[in-house]
Amino acid sequence: MSAATLLVLLLGLGLIAWASARIRATGLRTSGTRSSSLPSHFGWYVALWTVVPPLLFLAVWAMASPALVTETVLATRAAATLPAPGFERASILSEARGLAQGSPYGAFHALSRTLAPAYAAAQARYDWIATAATLLLAFAGGAFAYTRAGAGFAARTRVERLVMVALLAASLIAILTTVGIVASLVYEAARFFRVVPVGDFLFGTHWSPQVVDARDPGASLGAVPLFWGTFFIGAVIAMAVAIPFGLMSAVYLTQYAAARTRRWMKPILEMLAGVPTVVYGYFAALTVAPAVRDLGTSLGIADASSESALAAGLVMGAMIIPFVSSMADDSLAAVPQSMRDGSLAMGATSSETIRRVLLPAALPGVVGGVLLAISRAIGETMIVVMAASGVATLTANPFASTTTVTRQIVDLLTGEAEFDSPKTLAAFALGLTLFVITLLLNIVALRVVKRYREAYE
C-alpha cells in the first residue's frame, strides 16, 4: 500500500474514532453522568491515540526502511556480482531502486536491470509490513483510548496536555535547526582549520582556491579580499542606496503623505521585499550591469567590468529599501505626537521639526533597521552570484570586478573537488564567519531597537 493511501486510511480511522468517542460521551451526558470534559474532548483524545502513534512509527520507518530494503537486496544471489563498496556500487543500487519505482530514465548499468526485481520485491514486502504495523498501532491505540474514555475520565486535561507537547515540539524545531546548522558549520570549519591556520585564513590577502598548494594551503586561501568585497558591495554601495531612499520615503509617508496616498504607496513600496532575489539577479545581470559598464566606459574607465561591484550593490540596495523604510516608518510613528506639536508650537517649520526633533528621537530605531538591513545585504546570494564577479580583488573601484563570501561559497560547493579537500572545506569556514558576523549585527540591532522601544513605552 502506498504512503498516500495509508495516510488517507489513517485519517479515516481517526475520524471514525473521533465520532465514536463523541457519540459515547454524548450518551454518558444524556444519562446524567457529569464530566468536566466535553464530548469533543473525548473524541479528540481517542482520535489522537488512533493517529499519532502510527504517524510516529511511519516517520521512523521512512528513515529505516531504505537501509532494510538495500540490505535485503544485497543478500540476494543477483547482488553477488556487485563491485566493491564505492561510487560505482552506489550508482548501480540507485539505478536499480529507480527502476523498481518506475523511473522513466532507464539505467546505464546492465546489473541495475537485474537487481530491479529484487528491489521491487523487497520494497513490496516491507511496505506490507509497514501497513500491517501501522494499522495494528492505530487499532490498538484507538481501543486503548476508547476503553478509558468513560465517566470521570479527564479527557480535557489529557488533550490539552498533548496539545501543549505538540506546541513545545513545534517551538523547538527552530532552535534545534539552528543548533544543527551551527554544529555542522563548526565541525566542518574545525576540519578546515586543522589544515589551514586561522591567521592565514582571516588575514591572508590572496584568494585562489583553484591552485591550492598541498604543502602550504593557507597561502592561497586568504579571505580578506572576500571580506572586503562583501563589505564594499553590501555595506557601502547597497547602504548608500538603501539608507537615503528608505529614510526619505519613510519621512514622506509618515509626515507629508495624505492618508489615502499612504494606503496605496506603502504596500507598493513593501512589495519590493516580496520580489524573489533571483528576479533581482536577472535584473542586475541583464539590465543594470551593462548600463554600469557603459557608464564606466563613457567616463574613461578602461577596465569597467560587466560584473562590477557597483551593479550588484545598486540592485541589492534597491532590494533592501523596504527594510530601512519600514523600520524608519515605525520609528517615526512611535515618536510621541506631543513632541511634534510642541516643536510646531514653538514656531518651527515642518522640515525643522523633522530634522531637529523627530529624526533624533527616532534615531535608535532607524539605526537598528539599518543594521538589520546590512546583515540582510551581506548574506545575499543570488544577486552577487548573477551580477558580481568570481575574482577576488582588493579594490575600491566600484566599476571593477570583485566577489563576496556568499558567491565563493556557491562556487566552492558546486565544483567537482573532493569534499575533504581544503578548497571545499573553505566554504564551511566562510559560512561560519558570515554566520558570526550577521549574528553580531542582529544582536546589536535588536538591542538598539529594544532600547528605543523602552524609551517611549
N, C-alpha and C positions, 0 to 999 in steps of 0.2 A: 504494500500500500504506500502511495506517495506521501511525502511530508504534508503537502497541502491538503490532501484528502483526510489525513489523520488529524490535522488541526481542526478542520471543519467538523469532523466526527466528535472530537473532544469538546469543542464549543457547544455542539448539540447536546452532548451528555451533561454539560454544565447547566445548560438551560433547563433540561428536564429535571435535574437535581434541584435547581432553584425553585421551579414551580412546585415540585413535590413537597419540599420542605415548607414552602409558604402555605400551601394548602393544609398541611398538617398543623402548622402553627395557628392558622385561622380557625381550624376545628377546635383546638385547645382553648382558644379565646371564647368561642361561642359556647363552649361547655362550662364556662365560668372560672376556668383556671387563670389566675393572674400571673403576669410575667412582666419584667422590666424591659423586655425586648419586643420589638415589633415583628410581625410576620416576615417582613422583608429582611430583617436581620437574620432570622433563621434560614431564609432562602440563600442569602449571600454566604452564610457560614458553610452550608452544605455544598454550594456551588464552588466555593474556593477550595474546599478539600477535594472536590472532584477534579478540578482543573489544574491547580498549582503543582501538586506532586508529579503528575505526568509531564507537565511542561519542564520542570526542573530535570527530570530524567531525560527528556528529549534533548535538552541543552547539553547535558553531559555526554549523551550518546552521540550527538553530532560531532563532538570533538574526538571521541574514542573510536567510532566505527570505521573511519577511513584506514586507520592503522590495523584494525582487526581484519578488514577485508584484504588488505595488502598481504598480511601475514598468511591468510588462508590461501591466497593465490600463489605465494612463494612456496607453499608446502606441496603444491601440485607437481605432477610429473612434467608438465609443459614448461615449468619455470626452471627446470634443471639446466637448460642451456643459456640462461641469462648470464651476461658478463658480470664481472666483479662489481661490487658497490662503487658507484660513481655517477658522473653526469649521464653517460650513455644508458646505464641501467635505469636511472630515474626517468629519463626521457621515454624509454620503451614502456615502463609501467604507466606513465602518464598518458601515453597514446592509447594503451590498452584500456585504461579506465574511460577515456573519452569515447572510444568505440563502443564500449559496453553501455554507455549512457546515451548512445545515439548521436555522437558528434558527426556533423556533416563534412568535416575536413579530412577524413581519412587518416592514414598513417604512413610514415616513411619507412618504418621497420617491419619486416615480414613477421617477426616474432610477436609484434603487438597484436596482429590479427589472430595469432594462435592463442594468446593469453586472454583475448577479449571474452570468449565464452566462459572462461573460469572466473573472470571478474564479474560478469553478469550473474552467474550462478551464486557466487559468494555474496554479492550485493543483495540479491533477492532473498537469500537465506537470512541475512542479518536484518533486512527490512521487516520480514515476518516476525523475527524475534523482537524487534523494537515495537512493532504493532501489538503483539501479544502482551508484552510487559507494560506498555502504555495503557492499554485497556484494563489490564488487571489492576494497575495502580489506581485508575480512575474509579472502577467499581469498588475497590477496597476502601479508598478514601471517602467516596460518597456514602457507602454503607456505614463506615465508622462514624461519620459526622451525623448521618440521619438517625442512628440509634441514640446518639447523645442529645439531639435537639428535641428535648421533651420539656415538660413542666419544670420550672425552677432553674433551667439552664440559662446562664447569662450569655446569650448569643451576641448581644450588642457589644459587650466588653471584648469578646474574642475577635469580632470583626474589626472593631476599632484598633485593637492591638495589631492585627495583621496589616491593616492599612498603614499604621504608624511604621511598622517594619518596612513596608514597601516604600514609603516616603523616605525613610532613612537610607535605604539602599539606593534610591534614585539620587539623593543628595550626595552620596559617597562616590558616585560614578565619576563626577568631575574631579574630585580630589584624588581618587585612585588613578585616573587617567593622567593627571598632572604628575603624580608620583612616578608612574611608569615612564612617562616621557623623560623626566629628569634623570631617573635611574639609568635608562638606556643611553642617554647622552653622556652622562658621567662615566659609565662603564666603557663605552667606545672611545671617548676622549682620553680616558686614562691609558688605554692601549696605544693611542697615538702619541701621547706624551712620554711613554716609555721608549719610543723610538726617536722622537724629535723633542729636544729640550724646550721647556715652556718659554724661556727667554728668547730663543731663536724664532719661535712662532709669533710671540706677541710683539717683538721689537725688530724683527728682521724686515728689511726693505726690498727683498727680492722674492717675487712670487712666480714660480714657473713649475707647476706640478707635473707637466708633461716630461720634464727631464730631471727627475729626482735622482740624485746620486746616492747609491746604496751605502757608501761609506760615510756620507755627511748629508742626510736628507734634510736637515734643518736649513742648509744653505739655500735651498730652492723653495722653502715653504715659510717665508716671512710674510705675515699677514698685514703689515702696516699699509701697503697700497690698497688692500681691500677695505680696511677700516676707514681710510681717507676717502675712498670713492663712495662708500656708504654714507659717511658724514657729509660729503660735498653735495651729493645728489639729494639725500633725504632730509638733511637738517639745514642746509644752506639754500640751495636753489628752490626746493619744494616749499620751505617755510617762507622764503621771500615772496612766493606767490600766494600761499595759503593765508598767512597772517594778515596782510593788508586787505585782501578781498574779503576774507572771512570776518574780520573785525568791522570793516566798513558796512558790509551787508547786515551784520547784527545791529549796528548803530542805526542804520536806516529803518530796519524792520521794527525796532523797539521804540524809536524816538520820533521818527518822521512819517512813516507809512501809515495810511489810514487803515482802519480795522478790516475793511473789505480788501484792500490791496495786500495786507499781511496774510489774509486767509488763503490766497492763491499763490503768493510769491514764496512763502516759507516752505510749503510742500514741494514746490518745483525745485527749490534750492536743495532740499534734503533728498530729492531723487538722485542726485549725483552719488550719494553714498550707497545707493542700491544698484548702480550700474556694475556689472561684473568687471573685475580687473582685467580680464583678457580683452574686453572691448576697449578699455583704455590702452592696453598694449598695442592692439591693432591701430588705434588712432595715432599713438605715438610713433609707431614704426612706419606707417604709410602716409601720414599727413604732416605731423609736426617735425619729424626728423629730417625729411628732405627740405622743408622750409627753413629749418635752422641751419642746415648745411649751406643752402643758397645764400642765407643772410651772412654767414661767416665768410663765404667766398666774395660776396659783394663788399664786405668790409676789408678785404685784403688779407684774410687769414688763409694761408695756402693749405694748411693741414686740417681745415674744417672737416669733421667727420659726420657721416650719416648715423653714427652710433654714439652721439655725443652725450656728455653729462647734462647739457642744457635741455635737450629734447626729453630725456627721461624725467628730469627734475620738474620741468614745466607741467607735464601731464600728471605727474604724481602730486604736485601742488594743487592742481585743479581737482584731483580726486579727493583730497583731504580738506578742501574748503568747508564742506558741511560739518566736519568735526570741530573746526575752530569756530565757525559761525554759530552752531548750536550751543556750544559751551559758553561763548560770549553772550549770546542771546539770553540764556538762563541766568547768567551772572548779572547782566544789566537789569533784567526784570526783577531780580531778587533785591536790588538796592531799594531801601525804603523810599516811598513816594515823598515823605516829609523832607528828605534831603534835597530832592529836586525842587520841591515847592519853595523851600527856604532859600535856595540859590536864586531862583527866579524872583522871589520877593525882595531880595537884596539888590535887584537891578541887573543881574547877569543875563546875558542873552542865552538862547538855547544851545548854541555851539560852545559858549564858555562853560555852561553848566555841564555839558557832556565832557569837555576836555578836563575841567578842573575839579569836578565833583563826582560824576557818575563813573568815568573810566578809572580814576584812582581807587574808588570804593570797590569796584568790581574787578580790580586788577588781579587779586589772588585767584579768582575763578577763571579769568582769562588765561593766566599763566598755566594753571592746571590743565586747561583744554589744549593749550599749545604743546605741553609736554606729552599729553596723551596722543596728540596728532603726530608728534615726532616719533614716538615709539611705533605708531602705525606705519609711518613712512619708511623707517629704516628696516622694517620687516617685510615690506612689499616685495613680491617676487615677479609676477607676470610682466609688469611694465618694464622692469630692468632686464628681464630675460629677452623681451622682444625689441627693446629700444636701446639698451645700453650695450657696451662692448664687453667682450670676454678678456680683454687685455688689461692687466693690472698696471696702472701707471700712477706716479705721484706728480700730479699736475693741477694747477689752479685755473687752467684754461677751460672755460665751460664748453668751448667748441671742440675740444679734443676728446678722444676715446678714453673711457675709464670703466671700471667694473665695480661690483658691490659684493658683499658677503653672500647675499641670497643667490645672486647669479652664479657665483662659484660653487655653491652647494649643489645647485641643479646640475652644473657641468660635471662635477666630480662624481655624482651618484648616477649619472646616466651614461657614463662611458663603459668601456669593456675591461677596465682594470680589475685585478683581483680584489676581493673585499678586504683581505688582510693587508693590503699594500698601504704605505703611508699616504699615497695620493687619495685613496678612498676614505681612510680614517680621518683625513684632514677635514672632511665635510662635517664630521661629528664635533670636532674641536671648534670649527667655525659656528656650528649650530649652538653649542654650549655658550660660547662667547656672546653670540647675539641674544640668546635667552637671558643671560645675566644682565646685559645692557638694557634690554627692554623691561625686564623685571624691576631694575632700579629706577628707570624712568617712570614706570607706572606707580611704584611706591611713593616716589616724590610727588607726582601729580596728585595722587589720591590724598596724601597728607595736606597738600596745599588746598585742595578743594574742600577737605573736611574742616580746615581752619577757617576758610572763608564762610562756609555754611554756619559754623558755630557763631560767627560774628553777628549774624543777622537773624538768628533763630531765638 
